[in-house]
Amino acid sequence: MMIKKYRFAYTTIEIQLPNEMPIPDNMALFEEDGSNAASKRYELEVADDLVPVVQQFGTEYPDAKQILRPNMQLLVAADKECRIVKLAGVPAPYAVHIEESAELTRVWVKREIVPHLAIDTIFGSLLGLEKVVLRDNAIILHSAYMCREGKAVLFSAPSETGKSTQAGLWERYRGTRQINGDRSLLVREESGWYAHGWPICGSSEICHNECYPIQAIVMLYQAKENVIRSLGPAEAMKKVMSQITINMWNTEFQMKVMDLIQQLIAEVPVYELGCDISEDAVKCLESVLL
């Protein structure tokens, strides 16, 4: 077995896993030197059959509520949670995640999926990190994270809308840098909101562990003409919330996230940018980034 510690902004976790389990390369960027105590421990193990694990949970918590999500089945009982994790379009699960307590989560991974744990999205799906970082008032935004003049500009939108494309235009025409091509970790600090790096970057393969104050959040949609407008609180709340990782089955989680988003949009400008893939899209956004 090996033990690894990682730190994401102000959250430190410890993972115990078999030596044969691969870890995504991105995780090494967030490896902790050991000076900070872990607020969450994970114990990962390989299983040939996940059915007994789920059956045992059902026996111990017969009144557990079942919730179905596109890539996950949940069994929720009081303060216990069992996540049965699946790949899209594949009925059989590849992992079971059981939160034993606020401090410990155990994860069983199907043996045939082990080689694929090197993929950050698959490895990340085992951990439920959005729940852990929320304890430290941090939320995960689906966004391409760009650094411009020492500040973070976050392009957010549903998948395949062109987040990385817009960030790429800024790199091409203005020499900016992408910190993450798919997600950012947002944290409220004493001096304001900051975007931190995140170990999951999807197919973009752009991942850096860097932190910058947030200048703006830009909600994107594809358009033939480039146009930008500032969003009011109600619209900004709706659009930003749609791109935050939220446990919709957990009322306490939802309420805390909503409180943080309300504070975020009160303190950080949120724009909507209709854009094409030309330098004009850059100029359009540039006109409001003072």
N, C-alpha and C positions, 0 to 999 in steps of 0.2 A: 504494500500500500504506500501511497505518497500523500503528503499534505501540502496544500498550496493556500496562500493567503492573497487576497486581492482587495484593492481599495478603489471605490468609485466616489469621487468627491469626498463626502464625510462618512461614507458607509464602508466598513471593512467586513469581509466574509472569509470563512475558512472552508475549504473543500477537501474532503478525504476521499480518495478514489484509487481503484486498482492501477497498478503500474502500466497495464496494457491499454488503458483508456487514453485516447489522444485528447489533447486540449487545443482549442483553436489558437493560432499564432497571436491573434489580437490580444488574448488574455495576458500575455507576457508584458504588454505595455502597462498593465494595471497591477502588476505583482507588488505585493506589500513586503516591506523589509522586516516585518515582524514587530515593530515598535508599538503598533496599535492593536488593541484587543478586538477580536472579532465579535460583532453583534449578532452574527448568524453563522451556524455551522451546517454544512451539508455532508451527508454520508452517501456516496454513490457506490452501487454494486451492480454486477452483471447478473442477469437472470435468464434462464432458458424458457421460463413460463411465467407470465405476469398474472395469470388468472388467480392463483392462490393468494397473491398479495391483495388483489381487489376483493376477493371473497372474505378474507380475514377482516378487512376494514368494514365490510358490510355486516359481518357477524358481530363485531364489536359495537357498531353504530347502526342498528337496524332501522332507525328513524331518519337516517341521513337523507337530505333532499338531493335529488338528481337534477343537474342542470346540463344542458347540451349546448356546446359551442361548435363552430365549424371544424376546429382542429383539436377539440378537447371535450371530454366528459368529466363532470365534476360531481363528487359526492361531498356534501357539506353538512356537518353535524356540529352545532354549537361552535366551539373554537377549533374544531378539527376540519381539515380540508384534504381531500384526496383528488389529485388531478390525474386523469388518464389521458395521456398525450398521444395524438395521432398525426400522421401526415395527411395532407389534403387528398381525398379520393381513395385513401387506404383504410378499410374498416378496422383492421387489427391495430391496437396501440403499440407504440415502440418504447414507452416508458410510463412508469407510475411514480408520482410525486406525492408524498404524504408529509404534511406539516405536523410533526409530532408536538411541537411547542413553538413559541415565538423565537426560541433560540436554536431549534434543531429541525431540519427537514431531511427525510430519507428519500432516496431516489433509486428505483430499480430500472435498469436499462436492458432491453432485449438484446441478446448476444449479437444477432446479425446486424444491429444498427450501430454497434460500437465503432467500426471504422469510420462511420459518417459523423462522429462527434467532433471531428476536426472542422466541420462547417459551423460557423459561429451561430447561425440562426437555430440550428438543431441543438447545439450545446446549451445555448441560452434558454431554450424552451424548457429545459429540465429544471430550472432554478426558480422561476417566478420572481425575478429580481425587482420588478416594479413594486411589489409589496414590501420588500425589504428597504429600498431606498426611500419610500414614502415616510417611513418612520423618522427619517432625517429631513423631512420636508423637501424632498426632491421628486421630480416627475420626469417621465420619459416622453419626449416629443418626436414623432415621426417627421424627420426633417433632414435636409442637406444643410450642414453646418459650415458656414464660410467665415473666415477671418478677414476683415477689411479694416486696415489702419488700426489694428489692435483691438477691434471690437467684433462681436459675433453678430452676423446676420443669418437668420434661419429661414430657409425656404421650406414651406410645409404644404402638403397636398396629398390626396390619395395616390397610391402606387400608380406608376406609369403616366403621371401627369407632366413630369419633366423637372423635378427638383434638382437632380444632379446636372441636368442639361443647363439650367439657369446658373447654377454655381460654376459650371464649366465655362460659360460665356464670360463670367466675371474674371476667371483665371486667364482666359485668352486675351480679353480686352483691357483689363485693369490690373493684372498681376496679383490677384488675391490668392488665398490658399484655402483648400477644403480641409476641414478637420475630421469630418465624418460625412459619408455620402448617404446615410440613411436615418440616423438617430442622434439625438443630443440629450444630455441630462441637464435639466434646468433646476437651479438652486437659488433660493433667496438668501443673500448674505447681508451683512450690516450695511454695505454701501450700495446695495441694489441686486438685481438679478444677473446671474452668471450662467453661461453654457459651459458644461464640462464634457470631455470626451466620453465615449461609451464603447464597450468592447464588441458590440454588434453593429456591423455596417452593411450587411446583406451583400448583394452582388457588386456593389460599388468598389469594394476592396480598399476604400479610403478610411483609414482609422488612425487617429492620433490622440494621445492622452494630453490634451491641452485645455486651458480654461481662459475664457475672455468674457468681459461684461457684454450683456446683450444690448445691441443698438436697436434692433427691430426684428419682428416676426413678419414674414411675407407669405400670405396664403396665395397660392397660384391657381390659375386656370388657363387653359390654352385658348388663344384668340388670334384673329387675323390682324388686329391692330393692338398696339401696346397702350394700355391705360391703367392708371393706378389710383386708388382711393383709400382714404383712412377709414377703418371700420369703427363703428360705435360699439359701446360695451356689449349690447345684446348679441349683435352679429359676431363680434370678435369672440365672445364666450362660446357660441355655438360652433364656430369653425375651428377654434383651437382645441376645444374639448373633443371634437371628432378625430383628432390626430394624436391624442394622448393615450397611452396604454392605461386602461381602466379595468378593474375587476367589477364589471357591472352587476354581478351577483352579490357583492359585498357592500351593504349600505354605508357602513362606517368608512370604507375605502372611498366610495363615491363622494361622500360629503367632504372628506378632507381634500380630495383632488379638486373639487369644485371651489372650495375656499382658496386654495393655492392659485387656481386659474383666475379667479376674480381679482386676487392681488396682483398677479402677473399682468393682466390686461389693463389694470389701473396704472401700472408703472412702466410698462414697455409698449411702444407704439406697435399696433398691428395693422398691416396694410393688406389689401387685396390687389394682386397684379394680374391683369389679363395680358398674356405675352405670346410672342412668337419666338423664334430662335435666332434673332439677329442682335447686333450691337444696340439697336434702338431699344430693345428690352432692358438692356443695361442702363442706358441713358434715362429711360423712363423711371426706373427705381432710383437711380442716382439723384434725380431731381428732388426727392424727399429725404434723402439720407444726408443730413447736415453735419 
